[in-house]
């Protein structure tokens, strides 16, 4: 109580970007001092010595006021910033965070900026990225042949966007590809050039009011949109949005939206509004809406500089809005949503990473290499864990190189040397191979952590929970300790110890990994498993459906998996919602939104009687539920019943295990918990029966959080 009493007033008086995790106090005798001085900080008792770099944040209100004041010397200055806002992680080469260590080093402060920088009473006191039109970076607009486009860069860029062009715009952590979201031809051209057939785009608006014609925004979502982190927020679309924004998020009920994150973005909207003086226009609806998506060929890291953009974006962008402030570190946008008033991360990156996550206790320095998909790396220091910004899927050489780059950068920034290297159990993951190579190079011990154990450990770590828990891991796939593909697991977890208590009944995957991309194959597997394999060829109008039927009978190239993700795929295939996925998790998303359409009108249906079976060995069999979906005439209703039955089945499964093993805390993780119906429904079910539920809050439930779990297991393994 005393600690909280001390912490509360400090939090109220803390600088804008400060975060107070703990307060430690000790008695000290007063010293007779005659002058003010700043003395060096001393190591605290937590073991987390040293500084850290903060995440990038959006333009603060004070800077916005100056930006749009024609009498201010920073009027329409594209790089305006102060101690309360602007880039941090993406411009810093090394610590301490001083101007010579940033990409602003080549820009010597003019006398006016230097006076502000040296004045303790100025909000730009030691603002390392501060500058003005006299001494700061400059904008340039070029075509894809490198020829400068005449005129004001912001005005000319807006003209190109209005004319239907695709412009690569340099932000904080790299380039975005932008076009007018209301021009169907421009959006279609961007899809074609980027080879992004159906995956949704995010949009950027001047303010929340400008989003009203397209999405619903409640109070919690508005706070996320307008927060200093400025993430992409997933919002429910208005009924008319499909026609108003053709091709932006085809067939989906949600739309990712964000507000301007940099002065450059603000200036584009200001230009469109005819350059009004003051900031009143920022609260008024503006009709400009831009697609704003990461500038990269499919699956590769975000483009960082102009030279790279000229080569990698050739044939995609029509022009580059560039500047001469170097992006030191790539950093993609964060993606979040509000779930029953709680924030849920889909991707934790710009604005949030690499801010520290406090651990329950200090331990050795661990470097964890994470998973293969949605990769991030984690480095611990004392009782802090630093999770890197989003890296991506390690399926190509460029992203693998980006991971190597991120590992070195994190170690340099935090000024630590790893003592232990943690990695996934799968030997073929690039992340595993990179971890083993790093450990061998530096003579370090390694700890292999089973994928689903890491999911549960990550949630335990962020909640500071050290006790024994019942873990529920639901995702697409991960190598199990028995060498099989897991993905629907009940685990007993206590620190570095993990035991499997149960699993979903495994389904065959006809064609192996191909089945994860073609849901009709999973539907065919269900028919086979329920004794209807003879119907496969006639049921699915797919080339090779007869071959798939034969494969299932002969068990050729049909590895089995307990994956929950494949259960959702099977449901999508059986309901006719998706036969071939154009992007990851498309099938599961379509099943969820079909269920949402029904539930919003009619409420939750009752679970299917007899829709699941739990055997004495703890196996959960969902085949009765899946079999009932085939040839359903009311697809939305069937999708809703699928969710209701799945929630009931999982609840029954967890409750039985909790009672059998005398466990009262349930911890979950895995990408399937991005399904809002599943997460909310299951939480309500379990809490009604007296169980405590811990879910990811500071990180995504998907594979991006696996690195934190690996690190936490490695730390605790040293206590055994």
N, C-alpha and C positions, 0 to 999 in steps of 0.2 A: 504493500500500500504506500509506504514512504517513497519507494522508487517511482511509482506512478505519479505521486504528488509532485515529485521533482521533474518528471518527464513532461507532464502536461504543459506547464508554463514555458518550458524550453521549446517544445514543439510549436507553440503559438508564436514565439519570438524568433524562431529559426529563419535563416535566409530562405528565399523562395524555393531554391532547388535542393535544400538540405533535407535529409531524412534521419531521424533519431531512432535508433533501434534499442539502445540500452543507455542507462545513466549509471555511472559509478562515481561515488563521492567519498572523500576522505578528509579528515580534519587536518588543517594546516595553520601554522602560526603566521600572523600577519608580518609582512616584511616592510621596513621603512623605505619606500621608494619616492623619489622626487620627480620622476618623469615617466611618461608613458612609453612602453616598449612592447614589442611582440617577440615572445620567446619560443624556442623550438618545442614542438609537442613531444611528449614522452609516451613510451609504449604503455598501453593500458593493460589491465589484468585479463582481458579476454583472449589474448594471444593473437589478435588480428591486427598486427602492426602494419604500418605502411599505408600509402594512399591508394586511391583507385580513380579511374576515369569515369565520369558520368555519361549517361546516354544523351543523345541529341534531343533537343526540345524545340517546340515551335516558337514563333515570334510572340513576345509578351505584349500586353496591352500598351505599356509605355512606349515601346518601340513602334507599335502600330500607329500610335498617335503622332509620333515624329515622322513616320514614313509618309503619312498623308497630310502633313502640314506644309503648305507651300513656302512658309517663312522659315522652316527649319533647314539647316544645312544638310540634313540627311533625307530631305524630301525625295521620295522614289529611289532611294539607294538600295540596290538589290542585295546588299550584304549587311544590312543593319542588324545589330546584335548588342547585347549587354550582358552583365553577369547573371541576369534572370532568364536568358534564352539563347538559342542558337546551337551551333554544332559543338560537340565535345568529342565523342568517340571517333567520329569519321575524319577528324582533322588532326588528331594527336598522334605523334610518332612515338613518343616515350614520355615517361613521367620524370620529374614533376611536371604538372600541367602549367607550363610557362610558354609564352609566345614563341621563343626560339625552338620549342619542341613541337610546334604545330605547323600546318601548311600555310599559316599567315606569316611565317618568318620572313619570306621575301618581300613583304609589304611593310616598309618602315612607316611608323606612325608620323603623321603630320603634327605640327606644333599644337593645334587645337585638340586632336585626339590624344596626344601625349599628356596634355594637362588633365584631361578627364581621367586618363589611365592612372595618373599619379595621385589623384585627389581622393582621400578616404571618404569624403562626403558625396562623391559622385557615384551613381549606380554603375558606371563603367570603370570603377576602381579595380584594376587588375582584371579587367575583362579581356582575356587573352585573344579573342577573335574580333575585337572592336576595330573599326575602320570607318572611313567616310568616302565620298566620291573623289576626294583629293588623293587619298593614300591607299584605297582598297582595291580589290579585284575589279575586273571589268567584264561585262557581258559581250558576247559575240554571237551572231547568227550566220550560219553558213549552209550552203546546199551540200549535198552528199559528194560533190566533187571538190569540196573545200573552198569554194568561192564565197567570199563575204556577200551577204545580202544587205543592200543599202538601206539606210533609215534607222530609226530607233528600233533596237532589238526587240523590246517588248511589244511595241506597236506592230512591227512586221510579223512577229510570231503569231499574234492574235489574228492578223489578216490571213495568214496561211491556214490557221485552224478554222476560221470562218469559211474559207474556200474549200474545205474538205481535205486538207493535207494532214499527214501524220508527221508530227514533230517530236524529236527526242529532246527532252528537257532535263538539264542537269539539276539534280536535287542535292540532298545532303549526303546520301550514301551511294550515289550513282545516278544514272539516267532513268527517267520514265519515258514511255511512249504515250503520247497524248493525241487525241483527236476529238472532234465535236461529237458528243455522245448522242445528240439528237439527229445526226445525219447517218441514215442507214447505210448509205454507200461508203462513207468513210469507215464506219465500224466493220463492215463486211470486208473492205480492203485490208484493214489491220488484221483481221482474222486470217485472211488468205496469206498475207505476207509473213505473219508470225507462225503460221501453221498451227493455229489454235482454233479448232473447228467449233467446239461448243463450250469450252470452259469459260465461266463467267469473267467479265472484266469488272474492276472497281471504277467508280466515278468520283470526281472531285467537284464540289460546289463551293460557292463563296461563303455560305453560312448554312446553318440548320434550316432556316426559313426557306431557302432556295430548294431544299430537298422535298418540301411538303407535297408537291404534285406527284412525286415518284415513290416515296416511302413513308411509312409511319415512324415517328420518332417520339418515344416516351421520355420522361424526365431522366431516367438512368442512362438511356442511350445518348441523350443530348449531352450529359456530363462527359461521357466517353468521347464523343465527337469533338467537344470544345476543350477537352483537357490538353495540357501542355504537350502530351505525347503524340496527339493527333494520329491515332491509328486508323486503319480501315475498320469500320464497324458494320457488321452484318445486320441489315434492317429488313423488316417485312415490306414487301412491295405493295404499292397501291394497285387496285385493279386495272387502272388505265396505263400503268407503267410499261406493260408489254408493247403496247402500240406506240407510246411516246418515246420509248428507247429501244427500237427494234434491234435485236441482235446483241444487246449488251450482256444480258444474262438469260439466254433462251430457255424457256420452259421452267424457270425456277421461281419460287415464291419469295426468295430473299435477294437483296442487292447489297453489295459491299460499297460503302460510301465513306468519304473522308473530306475534311476541310483543309484549306491551304496549310502547308507545313513550313514553307520558306517564304522569304520576301518576294522571290521571283514569282511564285504562285499567286501571292496576293496582288502583285503588280499586274498580272494578266487580267484578273477580275476587276481591278481598279481601272485599267485601260478600257475594258468592256463597258464599265459604268460611266465612261466619259470623264475620268479623272476628277471626281468631286473632291473638294477640300474637306478635311475632317474625317471622322470615322463613323458618322451616322449611317452611311451607305452600307456598312458591314452588317447592320441589323435588318436591312431591307432585302426582300427577295430579289435575286438576280436570275436572269433566264439563261446565263451561260452555264453549261454543264459539260465537263470534259471527262472522257475516258482517260484514266491514269493507271497504266499498268507497267510493271517492271520491264525495262529495256534489255532484253536478252533473247537470243534464239532459244527455242524451247528446251527447257531443262538445264540451261547453263547459268552461271552466275550473272548477276546484274552487271551491265557495262559501267565502267568507272570513269574513263577519261575520253577526251575527244578523239585521240588517235585510235583508241580501241573501238569507239563508236563508229568511226569511218569504215573500219573493216568488218566488224561483227554485225553492224546494222545496215550494211549495204543491201539494197533491195527491200528493206523494211521501212525505214524512215525516209521522209522527203527532205528534211532539214534538221539541223542541230542547233538548239539554243544552249550554248556552252559558256564557260567562264574559266578564268585562269587561277582559281583557287583549287588546289589539288584535293581530290578525295583520297585520303590516306587509306581508309578501310571501307570496303563495300558494306552496305547495310540495307536490307530490304525493309519494306513496310511491315509493321505489325498488323495482325488481324485479330479482332476480338468480337464478342457479342455479349449482350446482357441476357442472363439466364435467371429468371425469377429474382431479379434485382442484384444478382451476383455476376461479377465479370468472369467470363470464360475465355481463355486464350485459345485461338486457333493457331496463331503463329506469334511468337514473342521475339521481337526484333527491334527496329528503330523506336526510340522513345523509352524503351524499357531495358533492353540489354545494352551493356553488360552489368547493370545494377546488381549488387550482391543479394543473394538469398541467405538469410541467417540460418546456420545449422544449430542443432541442439547442443553441440559441444565442439571443441577444437580437435584437430587431428593432424596427421601428416599431410603434406602437400600431395594431392592426387590430381593427375591429369586423366580425364576420362574422354574417350573418343566417340562415344555415342553409338547411334544405330546407322543403318545403311540409308534409310529414307528420312527425309525431313531432318537432316543431320544438324546437330550443334555439338560443340565440345564444352566441357566443364573443367574448370581449374579451381581448386580449393586453396584457401589461405587462412590458417587459424580456424575460426568458426564461421567463415564466409565461403560461399560457393558462388563462383562467377560463371554464369552460363552465357556462351557467346551468342551473338545474333544468328539468325537463320542462315544456314549454309546451303541446304538443299539436298536433293537425292544424289547419292554418290554413284551415278550411273554413267558418267562421262569424265574424261580426263580433266576438263576445265574445272568441274566442281571438286574433284579430288585434289587438284592443285590448290583450290580455294580453301579446302579444309587444312591442308598443310600450312598454308599462309596464316590461317586463323590461329592454329596451335602456337606458332612461333610468336605471333603478335600478342596473344593473351599472356604468354609467359613473360614477354618483354615488358608489357604494360604493368603487370602486377609485381614484377621484380622478384619472382620466385623460381626455384628449381624444383621440378617434381621429384618426389621420393618414390611414388608408386604410379604405375600406369594401369588404368582399368579399361576393359573393352568387352564387347559382346562375345557370347559363346560361339557364334557362327564363324567358322574359319575362313569362309569365302567372302565375307563382307570386306569391302575396302577399308572401312573404319578399323576392323580387327587387324588387318594386315599392316595398316599404317601405325597402329598402336604397338604391335610387336616389333616393327622396324625401329620405331622411336626408342622403345625400351632397350633393344639390342644395341643401338647406337650409343646410348647413354648409360648402359650397364644398370638398368633399373628392374626391379621385380614387377611382375604383372599379376593382375587379378582378372579372371574371366567371370563375367556375371551373366546368368541366364536372363534373357530378354524380358520376360514377364516379372521376374523377381525385381529387375531394375525399375519397371513401371511402378510397382508397389512401393519400392524403396524411395523413389523420387517423391511420391506424395507424403510418405512418412517424414522425409527430410524437410520438406517445406513447412510442414505442420509442427515440426519439432517433436515428433512422437517416437519414443525409443522402446515402447513396450511391444508385446506380442499382438499381432493383428491377423484378421482373416482377410486375405487379399483376393480381390476379384479383378482379373485381367482379361479384357475383351478387346481384341484387335484383329488385324489382318493375318499376320504371321510372325513367328519368331521361333528360332531353333530351341527345342526342348532339351532337357538334360538327358533324355533317352534317345536323342538323335532324330526324333520326329518333329513335324511342323505343328506347333501349338498356336493357340489363339483364343481359346475359351477356357480359362483356368481358375480353379479355386486353390489358393495357396495359403499355407500357414507360414507367416514371415515373422522372424524375430532378429532384426539386425541383419547380420551376414548369413543367417540360417534361413533356409527355405525348404519347405516340403510340399509336394503336390497332393492335395486332398481330393480333387475331382477335376473333371474335364468334360467339355461337350463331346457327345458322340461324334467321332471323326467321320467326315464325308470324303469320298474319293474325289480327286481333282483330275478329271479327264483332260489330258494334255498338259498336266503340271501347271506351270505359271500362266499358260494361256487361259486356263479356267478362271483365273483371277481377273482377266480382261474381258471375258465373254460370259456374262451371267447365264446365258442359255445353257452352257455346259454344266453349270452347277444345278440348274433345274433338271437337266437330263440325269445327273447323278442322283437326285432325289427320286425321280421316277424309277431308276434302277434299284435303289435301296429299298423302295416300297413295293417291289415285285411287279413294276409296270414297265420294265425295260423294253418290252416289245412295242410300246407306244412311242418310243423316242423318235424314230425316223419320221413318223407321220405327224407327231406333235410339233416338231420344230422345223420350220422351212429354212433350214440352214444347210449350206454346202458341207457335206461330211457328217451330217447327223447320224447316218447309218454306220459310219466308221466309229463315231463316238460310242454308239450303242455296243458295237463289237468290242471296243477297248474296255468298256466297263465289265462286260461279261468275262473277258479273258484277263482282266486286271493288267492291261498293258499301259504303261505310262500313266498310271492312275494313283499317284501317291495320296495318302490320306492325311487329313489335317483336321484338328479340332477348332479351326478358325471361326470366330463369330462373324468376321467380315464376309466369309464365304456363305454363311447362313443368310445374311442380308442379300447377297448376290443371288442366291437361289430363290429367295422370295421375289426379287425383281424379275428374274427370268420366268418364274411360274405365273406371275401376274401380268406378264407382257409389258412391263414398264421399261425394261432395258434389256436388250440382247447383246449389244456390244458397247463397252464403255469408251467414251471419247476422252475422259479424264478420270483421275483417281477418285474413287468413292462416289462416282456419279450414280451408280445403281442404288446404293444405300440412301443417298440424298433423295432420289425420286420416290423410293418406298416411304421414307419419312414424310415428305411433303404430301403424298397421296393420303397418308394417315391424318396429317394435319387438316387437310380440307374436310375430311369427314368429322373429326373430333370438334373442330371449331363450330360446326353446325349442329351436330347431334350429341356431342359429348363422347366420353370413352365407352366403347362397347364392352360387354362382359368377355372375359377370357374364354377361349374354346375349351369346353369340357373334354378332359382326356387329352389335351394338347401337348402334354409332355410326360416323360417317364424318368424317374430317378432310381437307379439301381443301387444295390447295397454297397457297391464299390465307389459310389459317389459320381457316377457318370450321368449327365443330363442329356436325355435323348429328345430332340425337338422334331424328329421325323413326323410324328402325328400332326403337328402344327403345319409343317411344310406341305405335307400331302394334301391337307385341306385347302391349300391355296390354289391348287391346280384348277384351271378353268373357272375360277370365280367370276361371276357375272357382274358383281358390284365391286370394282377394283378398289376404290377408295375405302369402302367399308371393310373389305378383306385386309387391306394394308393396316387399317386401324386395329382390327382384331388381332392381326399378327403382332403389333406392338403391345397390345394389352396382354396377350398370352405370353409373350416373351418376358415382359415385366413380372407377371405372376410366376412364371417358371423360374426365373432367376431369383426372385424373392424367396420362393419355396426352397430352392437349392441352397441359398446362402443361410437361411434361417435354420435349416436342418444341420448344416455343418457347424454353425455357431453354437447351437445347442449341444451337439455331439462333442465338440472340442472346448466347450466352456469359454468361448470368445465373445466379447461384446462390442468390439470395435472393428468395423469393416472399412478397408481402404481400397479404393479402386483406381484403375488407370488403363490406358489403351485407347486407341483412336475411336472405337465404337462409342465412347462416352461423349463424343462431339454430337451425337444424336440427342437432341433436347428432350424428346418424348421419353427415351430410355432413361436418361439421367434424372429427370424430374420425377418420373413415375416410380423408378426403383428407389430413389431416395425416400420418397413419401412412404412407400411400402415398408422399407426397412426401419425407418424411424418410428412408424406407427407400432412396430413390434419391439420397440425399446432398444434398438441397436444404434450406436454412434457411427456416423458415416463421415469419412474424411475423403474429400475429392480434391483434385488439383485446382489451385486458385492462382498461383503465381507463375504457372507454366501450363503449356498445353497438355491435355491428357494423352496426346499422341506421342510419336517417337522423338519429338524434339526434346522431351524431358528425360529421355532414357539416360543421357550422359550424367545428369544429376544423380539419378538412382545408382548408376555404376560407381560414381565417386563415393556416395554414402555407404554403399556396401563395402567398398575397399577400405574406407576409414574404420568401419566396425569390424572388419575381418582381422585387423591388427589387435583387437581387444580379446580375441578368442584364445 
